[in-house]
Amino acid sequence: MLFEAIEFAAAAHRGQYRKASRVPYIVHPLGVMRILIAGGAEEELAAAGVLHDVVEDTEVTPDQLLARFGGEVSRLVLAVSEPDKSLAWEERKLHTLEFLAHQARPDEVLLALADKLDNVESMLEDLELLGSELWCRFKRGRDQQAWYYRGLLGSFQRRLDSPLVDRYRLALERLFEQS
């Protein structure tokens, strides 16, 4: 299943790049999968890691995902997908914070943690290269990003007992101390 998920995600994200960069987007879902596998995740959770953005950011539908990968992978991917991309950034992020704090299952929180950890570590790498220009890549600037990623930390700390939470916290501290 894992290699099928990798191929499916790579095809779905073909032609996409990370924000304002030349890095193919598939690098991010692969990073999420790597974090989950290194943390001991089962195959379905790792597959959901590489597929986590296909419904939100590509033409793949929830029905296609369900038919190809089954209910468990589909549930995980849909849990971490923003339900309504037409809403304002703040509304979407508040929804995510609320969901992770109170409704998400532990495996869904872990998937979200791996996703955000890969994002923060990528931003740290970019910060070294770009300095404060990094924040121009995003719809909201440094302060709003700090608000969101720190809000996520609170949910991760309350909901999970994982070394990944400390890794996220340390990366987050470095990211917002340096910029």
Secondary structure, DSSP 8 states (H G I E B T S, - for coil): -HHHHHHHHHHHTTT-BSTTSSSBTTHHHHHHHHHHHHTT--HHHHHHHHHTTHHHHSS--HHHHHHHHHHHHHHHHHHTS-S-TTS-HHHHHHHHHHHHHHT--HHHHHHHHHHHHHHHHHHHHHHHHHGGGGGGGSSS-HHHHHHHHHHHHHHHHHH---HHHHHHHHHHHHHHHH-
